[in-house]
Amino acid sequence: MIDLLVDEVSSQLNDHLRLKGMDDLYKCTVGDVTVHDKNNEAGGDNEIVESIILSLVSVEEENALKNNYPLRKVGSSFLQEKSSVYINVYLLFAAKYNNYDTALKALSQVITCFQTIRRVFFVFDNETQESVLNLHNMGFENLNNLWTVLGGRYLPSVIYKARVLMFQQSPPVSGSAIVDIQEQEAIP
């Protein structure tokens, strides 16, 4: 499901760039931002240059929705299912361009796109899910720690928090609702 979300976010950004007539200047590519630097240092030819690289940097559980009730009513019956897991996904958009000014303009286009499109819809197992994209602010120290952990050199970048994805994989068990209560006399 995370892969579908990342592909849909990339697709929506590329569609935004195409509608603005900027698809010849900017494009979004899904991949590991640090692999491209390592390939370049090793003399590899798999480096992506002149692109906005979209990478997953973190996944966390949404604690506010952790204690959901396992029973839900559907029509006149109830379904019992294991509690769903709700997650938030942190997406890094890094602008990798030879010209620094072009990288900043590409980053501005990312922010413009997701300022207008806050919700991302995608289909998973014939069920439409919705995720809300919010700009995630990091301090200088946390940003330094992130790029150190990634092992790459810093690129102009922005992080978005995609919330909330629901994971529910257990098959529900159904039962009928109690619609009538009859009182019986106690036997002495």
PAMINU-593894 format. One record per residue (C-alpha): y, z, x; residue in three letters; residue number from 1. Coordinates in Angstrom, 1 decimal. Each point is the difference from the previous one (the first is absolute). Layout:
BEGIN
+--------+--------+--------+------+------+
!      Y !      Z !      X ! resn ! resi !
+--------+--------+--------+------+------+
!      Y !      Z !      X !  ALA !  NUM !
...
+--------+--------+--------+------+------+
END
This chain:
BEGIN
+--------+--------+--------+------+------+
!      Y !      Z !      X ! resn ! resi !
+--------+--------+--------+------+------+
!    0.0 !    0.0 !    0.0 !  MET !    1 !
!    2.4 !    0.7 !    2.9 !  ILE !    2 !
!   -0.6 !   -3.5 !    1.3 !  ASP !    3 !
!    0.9 !   -1.5 !   -3.4 !  LEU !    4 !
!    3.3 !    2.1 !    0.0 !  LEU !    5 !
!    0.9 !   -1.1 !    3.5 !  VAL !    6 !
!   -0.7 !   -3.7 !   -0.8 !  ASP !    7 !
!    2.0 !    0.2 !   -3.2 !  GLU !    8 !
!    3.0 !    1.6 !    1.8 !  VAL !    9 !
!   -0.1 !   -2.6 !    2.7 !  SER !   10 !
!   -0.3 !   -2.8 !   -2.7 !  SER !   11 !
!    3.0 !    1.4 !   -1.9 !  GLN !   12 !
!    2.1 !    0.2 !    3.1 !  LEU !   13 !
!   -0.9 !   -3.6 !    1.0 !  ASN !   14 !
!    0.7 !   -1.2 !   -3.6 !  ASP !   15 !
!    3.4 !    1.7 !    0.3 !  HIS !   16 !
!    0.8 !   -1.7 !    3.3 !  LEU !   17 !
!   -1.1 !   -3.4 !   -1.5 !  ARG !   18 !
!    2.2 !    0.4 !   -3.1 !  LEU !   19 !
!    3.0 !    0.8 !    2.3 !  LYS !   20 !
!   -0.8 !   -3.1 !    2.1 !  GLY !   21 !
!   -0.7 !    2.1 !    3.1 !  MET !   22 !
!   -3.7 !   -0.6 !    0.3 !  ASP !   23 !
!    0.6 !   -2.3 !    3.0 !  ASP !   24 !
!    1.8 !    2.9 !    1.8 !  LEU !   25 !
!   -2.0 !    3.0 !   -1.1 !  TYR !   26 !
!   -3.6 !    0.7 !   -1.0 !  LYS !   27 !
!   -2.1 !    3.1 !   -0.5 !  CYS !   28 !
!   -3.4 !    0.3 !    1.7 !  THR !   29 !
!   -2.5 !    2.8 !   -0.6 !  VAL !   30 !
!   -1.4 !    1.4 !    3.2 !  GLY !   31 !
!    0.1 !    2.8 !    2.5 !  ASP !   32 !
!    3.4 !    0.0 !    1.6 !  VAL !   33 !
!   -1.2 !    1.4 !    3.3 !  THR !   34 !
!   -2.9 !   -2.4 !    0.6 !  VAL !   35 !
!    2.5 !   -2.9 !    0.4 !  HIS !   36 !
!    1.7 !    1.8 !    2.9 !  ASP !   37 !
!   -3.3 !    0.8 !    1.7 !  LYS !   38 !
!   -1.2 !   -3.6 !   -0.3 !  ASN !   39 !
!    3.3 !   -1.2 !    1.5 !  ASN !   40 !
!   -0.4 !    2.4 !    3.0 !  GLU !   41 !
!   -3.6 !   -1.1 !    0.5 !  ALA !   42 !
!    1.0 !   -3.6 !   -0.1 !  GLY !   43 !
!   -1.6 !   -0.6 !   -3.4 !  GLY !   44 !
!    1.2 !   -2.7 !   -2.3 !  ASP !   45 !
!   -0.4 !    1.9 !   -3.2 !  ASN !   46 !
!    3.5 !    1.4 !    0.1 !  GLU !   47 !
!    2.1 !   -0.3 !   -3.1 !  ILE !   48 !
!    3.7 !   -0.7 !    0.7 !  VAL !   49 !
!    2.7 !   -0.9 !   -2.4 !  GLU !   50 !
!   -1.5 !    1.9 !   -2.9 !  SER !   51 !
!    0.4 !    3.2 !   -2.0 !  ILE !   52 !
!   -3.2 !    1.9 !    0.7 !  ILE !   53 !
!   -1.3 !    2.2 !   -2.8 !  LEU !   54 !
!   -2.3 !    2.8 !    1.1 !  SER !   55 !
!   -1.6 !    3.0 !   -1.7 !  LEU !   56 !
!    1.1 !    3.2 !    1.9 !  VAL !   57 !
!   -1.2 !    2.8 !   -2.2 !  SER !   58 !
!   -1.9 !    1.0 !   -3.2 !  VAL !   59 !
!    0.5 !    3.3 !   -1.8 !  GLU !   60 !
!   -1.3 !    1.6 !   -3.2 !  GLU !   61 !
!    2.6 !    0.6 !   -2.7 !  GLU !   62 !
!   -0.2 !    3.7 !   -0.5 !  ASN !   63 !
!    2.0 !    0.1 !   -3.2 !  ALA !   64 !
!   -2.8 !   -1.9 !   -1.9 !  LEU !   65 !
!   -2.9 !    1.8 !    1.7 !  LYS !   66 !
!   -0.9 !    2.2 !   -2.9 !  ASN !   67 !
!   -0.6 !   -2.5 !   -2.8 !  ASN !   68 !
!   -2.2 !    0.7 !   -2.9 !  TYR !   69 !
!   -3.4 !   -1.8 !    0.1 !  PRO !   70 !
!   -0.2 !   -0.6 !   -3.8 !  LEU !   71 !
!    2.0 !   -2.7 !   -1.8 !  ARG !   72 !
!   -0.2 !   -1.2 !   -3.6 !  LYS !   73 !
!   -0.7 !   -3.7 !   -0.7 !  VAL !   74 !
!    0.0 !   -0.8 !   -3.7 !  GLY !   75 !
!   -2.2 !    2.6 !   -1.7 !  SER !   76 !
!   -2.0 !    0.9 !    3.1 !  SER !   77 !
!    0.6 !    1.8 !    3.2 !  PHE !   78 !
!   -0.7 !   -1.2 !    3.5 !  LEU !   79 !
!   -0.8 !    2.5 !    2.8 !  GLN !   80 !
!    0.5 !   -1.3 !    3.5 !  GLU !   81 !
!    0.5 !    1.4 !    3.4 !  LYS !   82 !
!    3.6 !    0.7 !    0.9 !  SER !   83 !
!    1.9 !   -3.0 !    1.3 !  SER !   84 !
!    1.4 !    0.0 !    3.5 !  VAL !   85 !
!    3.7 !   -1.1 !    0.2 !  TYR !   86 !
!    1.3 !   -1.1 !    3.3 !  ILE !   87 !
!    3.3 !   -1.1 !    1.6 !  ASN !   88 !
!    0.0 !   -2.7 !    2.7 !  VAL !   89 !
!    2.7 !   -0.3 !    2.7 !  TYR !   90 !
!    0.8 !   -3.6 !    1.0 !  LEU !   91 !
!    1.8 !   -1.0 !    3.1 !  LEU !   92 !
!    2.0 !   -3.2 !    0.1 !  PHE !   93 !
!    0.8 !   -0.8 !    3.6 !  ALA !   94 !
!    2.2 !   -3.1 !    0.8 !  ALA !   95 !
!   -1.4 !   -1.7 !    3.1 !  LYS !   96 !
!    2.5 !   -2.7 !    1.0 !  TYR !   97 !
!    1.2 !   -1.2 !    3.4 !  ASN !   98 !
!    3.6 !    0.3 !   -1.1 !  ASN !   99 !
!    1.0 !    3.6 !   -0.9 !  TYR !  100 !
!    2.6 !   -1.2 !   -2.5 !  ASP !  101 !
!   -2.6 !   -2.0 !   -1.8 !  THR !  102 !
!   -2.3 !    3.0 !   -0.1 !  ALA !  103 !
!    2.8 !    2.1 !   -1.7 !  LEU !  104 !
!    0.6 !   -2.8 !   -2.5 !  LYS !  105 !
!   -3.7 !   -0.1 !   -0.8 !  ALA !  106 !
!   -0.1 !    3.7 !   -0.5 !  LEU !  107 !
!    3.0 !   -0.2 !   -2.3 !  SER !  108 !
!   -2.0 !   -2.6 !   -2.1 !  GLN !  109 !
!   -2.9 !    2.5 !   -0.3 !  VAL !  110 !
!    2.4 !    2.7 !   -1.3 !  ILE !  111 !
!    1.7 !   -2.5 !   -2.4 !  THR !  112 !
!   -3.4 !   -1.1 !   -1.4 !  CYS !  113 !
!   -1.3 !    3.5 !   -0.7 !  PHE !  114 !
!    3.3 !    1.2 !   -1.3 !  GLN !  115 !
!   -0.3 !   -2.5 !   -2.8 !  THR !  116 !
!   -3.8 !    0.2 !   -0.4 !  ILE !  117 !
!   -0.9 !    3.7 !   -0.1 !  ARG !  118 !
!   -3.4 !   -0.3 !   -1.8 !  ARG !  119 !
!   -3.0 !   -2.0 !    1.3 !  VAL !  120 !
!   -2.7 !   -1.0 !   -2.4 !  PHE !  121 !
!   -3.4 !   -1.1 !    1.1 !  PHE !  122 !
!   -3.5 !   -0.3 !   -1.5 !  VAL !  123 !
!   -2.9 !    2.0 !    1.1 !  PHE !  124 !
!   -3.4 !   -0.2 !   -1.8 !  ASP !  125 !
!    1.6 !   -1.7 !   -3.0 !  ASN !  126 !
!    2.5 !    2.9 !   -0.3 !  GLU !  127 !
!    3.7 !   -0.5 !    0.7 !  THR !  128 !
!    1.4 !    2.8 !    2.2 !  GLN !  129 !
!    3.6 !    0.7 !    0.7 !  GLU !  130 !
!    1.5 !    1.4 !    3.2 !  SER !  131 !
!    3.6 !    1.0 !    0.5 !  VAL !  132 !
!    1.6 !   -0.8 !    3.4 !  LEU !  133 !
!    2.6 !    2.5 !    1.4 !  ASN !  134 !
!    1.8 !   -0.2 !    3.3 !  LEU !  135 !
!   -1.3 !    2.8 !    2.2 !  HIS !  136 !
!    2.4 !    1.7 !    2.4 !  ASN !  137 !
!   -1.2 !    1.2 !    3.3 !  MET !  138 !
!    2.0 !    2.0 !    2.6 !  GLY !  139 !
!    0.4 !   -1.2 !    3.5 !  PHE !  140 !
!   -2.7 !    2.4 !    1.3 !  GLU !  141 !
!   -2.5 !   -1.1 !   -2.6 !  ASN !  142 !
!    0.8 !   -3.6 !    0.6 !  LEU !  143 !
!   -0.5 !    0.4 !    3.7 !  ASN !  144 !
!   -3.4 !    1.8 !   -0.6 !  ASN !  145 !
!   -1.1 !   -2.9 !   -2.3 !  LEU !  146 !
!    0.7 !   -2.7 !    2.5 !  TRP !  147 !
!   -1.6 !    2.1 !    2.8 !  THR !  148 !
!   -3.2 !    0.4 !   -2.1 !  VAL !  149 !
!    0.0 !   -3.7 !   -0.8 !  LEU !  150 !
!    0.2 !   -0.6 !    3.7 !  GLY !  151 !
!    2.4 !   -2.9 !   -0.3 !  GLY !  152 !
!    3.6 !   -0.5 !    0.9 !  ARG !  153 !
!    2.6 !    0.7 !   -2.7 !  TYR !  154 !
!    1.0 !   -2.9 !   -2.3 !  LEU !  155 !
!    2.6 !    0.1 !   -2.7 !  PRO !  156 !
!   -1.9 !    1.4 !   -2.9 !  SER !  157 !
!    0.0 !    1.6 !   -3.4 !  VAL !  158 !
!   -2.6 !    2.1 !   -1.7 !  ILE !  159 !
!   -0.7 !   -0.1 !   -3.7 !  TYR !  160 !
!   -2.1 !    2.5 !   -1.9 !  LYS !  161 !
!   -2.2 !   -1.7 !   -2.7 !  ALA !  162 !
!   -0.9 !    2.5 !   -2.6 !  ARG !  163 !
!   -2.4 !    0.6 !   -1.9 !  VAL !  164 !
!   -3.4 !   -1.7 !    0.2 !  LEU !  165 !
!   -2.8 !    1.3 !   -2.1 !  MET !  166 !
!   -3.6 !    0.0 !    1.2 !  PHE !  167 !
!   -2.6 !    0.7 !   -2.7 !  GLN !  168 !
!   -3.5 !   -1.2 !    0.9 !  GLN !  169 !
!   -2.4 !    2.2 !   -1.9 !  SER !  170 !
!   -1.3 !   -1.5 !   -3.3 !  PRO !  171 !
!    1.3 !    1.9 !   -3.0 !  PRO !  172 !
!   -2.3 !    2.0 !   -2.3 !  VAL !  173 !
!    0.9 !   -0.3 !   -3.7 !  SER !  174 !
!   -0.6 !    2.2 !   -3.0 !  GLY !  175 !
!    1.2 !    0.0 !   -3.5 !  SER !  176 !
!    2.8 !    2.2 !   -1.2 !  ALA !  177 !
!   -0.5 !    3.0 !   -2.3 !  ILE !  178 !
!    1.7 !   -0.9 !   -3.2 !  VAL !  179 !
!   -1.4 !    2.5 !   -2.5 !  ASP !  180 !
!   -0.9 !    3.7 !    0.4 !  ILE !  181 !
!   -2.3 !    1.6 !   -2.5 !  GLN !  182 !
!   -0.3 !    3.7 !   -0.5 !  GLU !  183 !
!   -3.4 !    1.5 !   -0.4 !  GLN !  184 !
!   -0.9 !    3.4 !   -1.4 !  GLU !  185 !
!   -1.4 !    2.4 !    2.5 !  ALA !  186 !
!   -3.7 !    0.9 !   -0.7 !  ILE !  187 !
!   -0.5 !    3.8 !   -0.2 !  PRO !  188 !
+--------+--------+--------+------+------+
END
